[in-house]
Amino acid sequence: MLKITLEEISVPMLTVWKWSEGDFKNGLKFSTDDAKIEFYILPDKYSLERGLRDRETFLNGRIVIEIENPEKNLLNGLVDSNSANSSRSAEKIHEIYKAVFQYVTFLCRWHGNLQYLFDGQGTSFHDLFYDDALSSSRVMWSLNNGRENLFKLKKGKSRKISPIFKSKNLLTKQRWDKIRGAALRGELISNELQELIKIKGKANWGEKRIPIVETAALMEVVLNNKVRLFLQDKGQSKTKIDSIEKEIGFSILINLFLPSLLAKSEFKKYRRHINDLDALRKIRNDIMHKNAKEANINQDIALRGINAAIKITSILDKK
């Protein structure tokens, strides 16, 4: 039996009411296809020392994963963090962590009726596994109730910089000046663009299914509205437009009507964005009709589709 314990990891932001120290020992217990899971909220040391208040908010937790007859590659990667299997073992563990995070969020929102639960982004791969991370999160493992071992990846071994510290997210003086200028000018964008930017924020942190479905639904509305105005300008009656609208699918909106809304030069310039949006539409169909799983969705295609939606909406807003 392989036991993996994730200590001091981020959990959905849970505010407990009139809990005592003993209540934190009552964790969630459930099973997945290949593991038994235990989930615990962790009170911080400071809160316990000063005494728990009636209302307390906690952000950290512990997850215990038990896998009977673990795959050889998973075990080899844990035993030797320098082996070729180590990164794949870490990825497997992080996938389980994200799945538990999402399932606990669902349980709290649905069965606990916590309608305003904020789930955040969870502990990143880097913070969980690299020995140079500032995070206190750690992964411990043991086999057949033996000695616990710390599992960390070494510096420079397929290391990924946290998105928070990548150049795209660094606030340079030039970017700050640009933001200040926009604030002074009182620049606004359409509600649709604002919503797409929010959706992209979720996708940048690794979510795929929900951002794809949300983007497709929003773009269907955007294109329908633009087509309606286009047909009105061409002299079509409201009755005729209503009738046509009921028959128009998302594919026709993207591949037939959208090019008609653009000038010939614009269509040539932005054709790749149309193709990227159409690729997102196909994934949306797989999600809706085939229940495509999060792990099987290409994040690059998802992000390109969302970026295409933003670009196309910004173009149409000017027309």
Disulfide bonds with the S-S distance in Angstrom:
none
